[in-house]
C-alpha cells in the first residue's frame, strides 16, 4: 500500500511539449490530466458518498490553483 502511494505522489519528469495545452496538470496513475482535457470538460460520476467532490474534484481544483488559475466544482 505504501509503495503504491509513493508511486502515485512521486515527482515525475514533465515532458516538454510545444503546445501549452498539452502540459500535464495532474496525474491519475499513468494518465495525465492536461489543460486541453480541462478545456474540453470534466465529468465525474458515482454514487452518493463515493468521494467525487472530496477526492477527484478537490485534486483537480488543487492542480488548477498550483498552476495559477481557478476552477469551480459544482454538485447537484
HELIX and SHEET records of a PDB file:
HELIX    1   1 UNK A    2  UNK A    9  1                                   8    
HELIX    2   2 UNK A   20  UNK A   22  5                                   3    
HELIX    3   3 UNK A   35  UNK A   40  1                                   6    
HELIX    4   4 UNK A   52  UNK A   57  3                                   6    
HELIX    5   5 UNK A   58  UNK A   66  1                                   9    
SHEET    1   A 2 UNK A  24  UNK A  28  0                                        
SHEET    2   A 2 UNK A  31  UNK A  34 -1                                        
END                                                                             
